[in-house]
Amino acid sequence: MKILAGLGNPGAKYDRTRHNIGFMAVDAIAGAQGFGPWRAKFQGQVAEGTIGTEKVLLLKPETYMNLSGQSVGEAMRFYKLTPADVIVFHDELDLAPGKMRVKTGGGHAGHNGLRSLHQHIGADYLRVRLGIGHPGDKALVSHYVLSPFAKADEDWLTDLLDGIGRAVPHLVAGDASRFQTAVAARPAARPAPKPQAAPPAPAEAPKPDTRNPLQRLADHFRR
């Protein structure tokens, strides 16, 4: 069994903010892989399903980002799993927008969600780092990550999330390299719409009959 946890903050005010890209990733997986409805459990929202032959629990902690480890740790202990069975999706300032990297272990680099996970389950879980870019000034980071994605981000964001939802079976199966390659591949081009046939030309209006009654009667007998 695997736990796939997306990091973020609960509540409508945080929807589609950069810090919530982890939530968005597991939502994309739930939709693409046909998971059951979300329900409250483990101090978060969970959805259950199967990917390949592996039972999978999707988890969105509702403890707020700084306490994410409480929720993930509770779920891990309930199922008697180890950190190696946990995959975490989170925002990454040090990657350009749309870039993605997968790694196991390492430091938390000041990310409060990862810091909490380190405290509750240790560092040896798999991380899917989702690039959101950096605002360029450390003083702007807090406002930046809690701001919604811009309209200019929509294309790469849609491609990234669709790719994750489509390619996640490779990740669950333990093939992180193939997962990254599949996500990086842009979706197949959609077929161009077929040109519609031109509408028929309108029928010509009948010409008015200018004959007098005697001419019409004469013409009738000539037929």
C-alpha positions in Angstrom: 0.0 0.0 0.0 1.1 3.6 -0.7 0.1 6.9 0.7 0.2 9.8 -1.8 0.0 13.0 0.2 -0.4 16.5 -1.3 0.7 19.4 0.8 -1.4 22.6 1.1 -3.7 24.7 3.2 -7.4 24.0 3.6 -10.2 26.5 2.9 -11.5 28.4 -0.1 -9.1 31.3 0.4 -6.1 29.1 -0.4 -7.6 27.4 -3.5 -5.3 27.4 -6.5 -2.5 29.2 -4.6 1.0 28.3 -5.4 1.5 26.7 -1.9 -1.4 24.4 -2.7 0.0 22.8 -5.9 0.4 19.6 -3.8 -3.4 19.5 -3.2 -3.9 20.1 -6.9 -1.7 17.2 -7.9 -3.5 14.6 -5.8 -6.9 16.0 -7.0 -5.6 15.4 -10.6 -4.6 11.9 -9.6 -8.0 11.2 -8.1 -9.8 12.4 -11.2 -7.5 10.6 -13.7 -7.4 7.3 -11.8 -11.1 7.1 -10.9 -10.7 7.3 -7.1 -13.7 7.2 -4.7 -15.1 10.4 -3.2 -13.1 12.4 -0.7 -14.0 12.0 3.0 -12.7 13.2 6.3 -10.1 11.0 8.0 -6.6 11.3 9.6 -7.0 15.1 10.2 -7.4 15.6 6.4 -9.4 14.5 3.4 -8.7 11.1 1.9 -9.7 9.2 -1.2 -9.1 5.5 -1.8 -8.4 3.5 -4.9 -6.1 1.2 -6.7 -3.3 2.1 -9.1 -2.0 -0.9 -11.0 -2.0 -3.7 -8.4 -1.3 -1.3 -5.5 -3.8 0.0 -3.0 -3.4 3.7 -2.7 -4.6 6.3 -0.2 -4.7 9.9 -1.4 -4.3 12.4 1.5 -4.8 16.1 1.7 -3.9 17.2 5.3 -6.2 19.8 6.8 -3.8 20.7 9.6 -2.4 23.6 7.6 0.9 23.4 5.9 3.0 23.8 9.1 1.5 20.7 10.7 1.3 18.4 7.7 3.3 15.7 9.4 0.6 15.1 12.0 -1.9 14.0 9.4 0.6 12.0 7.3 2.1 10.3 10.4 -1.3 9.3 11.7 -2.3 7.6 8.4 1.1 5.9 8.1 0.9 4.5 11.6 -2.7 3.4 11.1 -1.8 1.2 8.1 1.5 0.1 9.7 3.6 1.6 6.8 7.1 3.0 6.7 8.3 6.3 5.2 9.3 4.3 2.0 5.6 3.8 1.4 4.9 7.6 1.4 5.0 9.9 -1.6 4.6 13.6 -1.0 3.7 16.2 -3.6 4.8 19.8 -2.7 5.6 23.2 -4.1 9.3 24.0 -4.8 10.6 27.5 -5.0 14.0 26.4 -6.4 12.6 24.9 -9.6 11.3 26.9 -12.5 7.5 26.9 -13.0 6.4 23.7 -14.6 9.5 21.8 -13.8 9.3 18.6 -11.6 11.9 16.5 -9.8 11.6 13.3 -7.8 13.9 12.5 -4.9 14.1 10.5 -1.7 15.4 11.9 1.6 17.4 15.0 2.1 16.8 18.2 4.0 13.6 20.3 4.1 15.3 23.5 2.8 13.1 25.7 5.0 9.8 24.3 3.6 7.5 24.2 6.6 5.4 21.3 5.4 8.5 19.2 4.8 9.9 20.3 8.2 6.8 18.9 9.9 7.0 15.7 8.0 10.6 15.3 9.0 9.6 15.7 12.6 6.7 13.1 12.5 7.9 10.4 10.0 11.6 11.1 9.3 13.2 12.1 6.1 13.2 8.9 4.1 10.0 9.4 2.1 9.7 10.1 -1.7 9.2 13.7 -2.7 7.7 15.0 -5.9 9.0 18.6 -6.1 6.7 20.8 -8.2 8.4 24.0 -9.5 6.6 27.3 -8.9 9.6 29.6 -9.4 11.0 32.2 -7.0 9.8 35.8 -6.7 13.4 36.9 -6.6 13.4 38.4 -3.1 13.3 36.3 0.1 11.1 39.0 1.7 8.4 38.4 -1.0 8.3 34.6 -0.6 5.4 34.4 1.9 3.1 36.6 -0.2 4.2 34.8 -3.4 3.4 31.3 -2.3 0.0 32.3 -0.8 -1.1 34.1 -4.0 -3.1 32.4 -6.7 -1.4 31.3 -9.9 -1.5 33.9 -12.6 -3.4 33.5 -15.9 -0.1 33.2 -17.6 0.6 30.0 -15.6 -2.5 28.1 -16.8 -1.0 26.3 -19.8 2.0 24.8 -18.0 0.0 24.1 -14.8 -2.6 22.2 -16.8 0.0 20.2 -18.7 1.9 19.4 -15.5 -1.2 18.3 -13.5 -2.6 16.3 -16.4 0.8 14.6 -16.9 0.9 13.7 -13.2 -2.6 12.2 -13.3 -1.8 10.2 -16.4 1.7 9.0 -15.4 1.3 8.3 -11.7 1.1 4.4 -12.2 4.9 4.5 -13.0 5.6 6.4 -9.8 3.5 4.0 -7.7 5.3 1.0 -9.4 8.6 2.5 -8.3 9.8 3.8 -11.7 10.4 7.4 -10.9 12.5 8.0 -14.0 9.7 6.7 -16.3 7.2 8.8 -14.4 9.3 12.0 -14.9 9.7 11.3 -18.6 6.0 10.6 -19.1 5.0 13.8 -17.2 7.5 15.9 -19.3 5.9 14.6 -22.6 3.3 17.1 -23.7 -0.2 15.8 -24.4 -0.8 14.5 -27.9 -2.0 17.2 -30.2 -5.8 17.3 -30.5 -7.1 16.7 -34.0 -8.1 19.9 -35.8 -11.9 20.3 -36.0 -13.4 19.3 -39.3 -14.4 22.2 -41.5 -18.2 22.7 -41.5 -20.0 22.5 -44.9 -21.0 25.9 -46.2 -24.7 26.6 -45.7 -26.8 26.2 -48.8 -27.4 29.4 -50.8 -30.8 30.9 -50.1 -33.4 30.1 -52.8 -34.2 32.9 -55.1 -37.5 34.6 -54.4 -40.1 34.0 -57.1 -40.5 36.8 -59.6 -43.9 38.6 -59.5 -46.4 37.6 -62.2 -47.0 40.8 -64.2 -49.4 39.2 -66.7 -53.0 40.5 -66.9 -55.9 37.9 -66.5 -56.3 37.5 -70.3 -52.6 36.7 -70.8 -52.6 34.2 -67.9 -55.7 32.5 -69.4 -54.1 32.3 -72.9 -50.9 30.9 -71.5 -52.8 28.3 -69.6 -54.3 26.9 -72.9 -51.0 26.9 -74.7 -49.5 24.3 -72.3 
